[in-house]
Amino acid sequence: MLAETKHLQKPAQYQSSWFDKVIPHIELIAALFSGVLILFGWILSSIGMSAASVGIYLAAFVIGGYAKAKEGIEDTIADKELNVEMLMILAAIGSAIIGYWTEGAILIFIFALSGALETYTMNKSHKEISALMDLQPEEALRITDGIEMKVAVSQLRVGDLILIKPGERVPSDGKINDGKTNLDEAAITGESFPVSKTVHDEVFAGTVNLRGTITVEITKPSSETLFQKIITLVQSAQSEKSPSQLFIERFEGTYVKVVLSVVALMMFAPHFLLGWSWTETFYRAMILLVVASPCALVASVMPATLSAISNGARHGILFKGGVHLENLGNLQAIALDKTGTLTKGKPEVTDLVLRDDMTEEDFLQHVASIESYSNHPLASAIVRFTKDRISKELMKPEDMEDISGYGVQAYLGGVQWKVGRAEFVGHEEAGQFENGIAQVLAEQGKTIVFARDDKGIAGIMTLKDVVRTETITAIEALKQEGIYTIMLTGDGEKTAKAIASESHVDAYIAECLPETKVDEVKRLKEQFGTVAMVGDGINDAPALATASVGIAMGEGTDVALETADVVLMKNDLPRIAEAVKLSKKMNRIIKQNVIFSITVITILIASNFMQFLDLPFGVIGHEGSTILVILNSLRLLKN
């Protein structure tokens, strides 16, 4: 993996060289060239030039089999255990010994071709990393004391200001300090439409500035940008093996030993027990060596897993390993955090109820003028809502006082205004306002903010952490897959009940502490078996680690991202159901591959013992099944 990373990080001027374009396909080129040599050798042999054809076949052996032979010998020395590659080498040599040069060479050719296809799958799984590496600019225009200077991206530090002009790519993650523009974020988020950005909005490395010139303040080192996380996650996923792959690898070592033992026995036993000639006995032993090799079985899992991981990465679903991808297909229940997962994570004003003599413009102007000087978490939501709704300028409050836990009071135009809880503005009067509408709105899980002037209650505002527009679609898609959904939240019972109803989840647990979430996930695992947890905050990390599969929102905290097994880069909840479908499809294809490869091996071995099978058909049947298995796995690369 380290070698692969170095190759990807080569300077751009070398990326497009002819040599670098050929290198990834050298194994396929060698396999195809050996096929051409075999055809030439067969032509020479058919016209009576057998001696010359042997030399051609030897060249085909070396050129086509070099890569796999090298891999097999190195792995055998390192693991101190024979492998499938060694079986193929022995089978090809055995075929040549008994005079079947053409069959031995075809065996090498098809084995090399299947290996090249497997390498192609690996290269495809790295494609997303290579594409992202190309998106990263190598230089940035840094502004220091008003002076512009080009510097390497690696030299940028948090707090630096950089200038990004129209048509340029953003070199590092940051927030806009000055200017506004539209950004093409398709390469990172998958969003096809340009996104409008203005002061204080986040920008991501690798995205394209389409319209305006902007000044960006760096918020993360280049090594910690969003797309660097993508690269790291995909690389770790490619190096981690699924349970199926680990089983196949453990099975392979034992199987190879059994095959070699049976082949050694078959080189003598049929001659004495069944009366076969020595030529027939050795010939059948060589066929057994070819057809019993578990090449197709070995290739049943890894190409499929890599193809599925590659597909997921292309669609903003990052798996940290094949084991997590495989587990998703067995998912029976999923627990979801509320804030930032099912909801937007930011409160928004949802209702305004005003006194008869109060206009919306005046009410919002007075309330926002006070809240603009408050540090309360809800204050910024009120100010943001107001600025979009009124044309009047906000006023400067006098004698402002912030009473912690209750509200804020100040004078505006000589009139005292109070904004806050019912107890702060007058509990009885607040309860009676507009026939007790506050109680009705509170039952809907909304937070009530009262405002009072010198005439009494001027009006109320309600705020709520709004459910994401895609949440219902995501939950319904999960239910269609037969997955039980439950919401875990630290909010009170009323809010939890309202959000759960809006989200269409099957159940909810309110007033959850981090340890409560862990206990609930453990309970779900006991009840359902394979359980996923979706979250984005530090308090979700323990539950993410406890679940069978932890799924983090891409804009979540670093702790959540590091703890999770799967990351949704675009915070796109419907992608979870897509990931489950991808996992089920991968598991289905792996089963198809395993059943098909075992069936083919069984039929070929039986046919050989019954003396129905000749070596050419054994070679074609065995190696052809390997190629078909790999091609079947490549279907997972499609959308």
Secondary structure, DSSP 8 states (H G I E B T S, - for coil): -HHHHHHHTS-HHHHT-HHHHHGGGHHHHHHHHHHHHHHHHHHHHHTT-HHHHHHHHHHHHHHHHHHHHHHHHHHHHHHTS--HHHHHHHHHHHHHHTT-HHHHHHHHHHHHHHHHHHHHHHHHHTHHHHHHHHHS-SEEEEEETTEEEEEEGGG--TT-EEEE-TT-B--S-EEEEE--EEEE-HHHH---S-EEE-TT-EE-TT-EE-SS-EEEEE-S-GGGSHHHHHHHHHHHHHHS--HHHHHHHHHHHHHHHHHHHHHHHHTTHHHHHT---HHHHHHHHHHHHHHTS-HHHHTTTHHHHHHHHHHHHHTTEEES-HHHHHHHTT--EEEEEIIIIIEEEEEEEEEEEE-TT--HHHHHHHHHHHHTT---TTHHHHHHHHHTT--S-----EEEEEETTTEEEEEETTEEEEEE-HHHH-HHHHHHGGGTHHHHHHHTT-EEEEEEETTEEEEEEEEEEEE-TTHHHHHHHHHHTT-EEEEE-SS-HHHHHHHHHHHT-SEEE-S--HHHHHHHHHHHHHHHSSEEEEE-SGGGHHHHHHSSEEEEETTS-HHHHHH-SEEETT--THHHHHHHHHHHHHHHHHHHHHHHHHHHHHHHHHHHHTT---HHHHHHHHHHHHHHHHHHHHGGG--
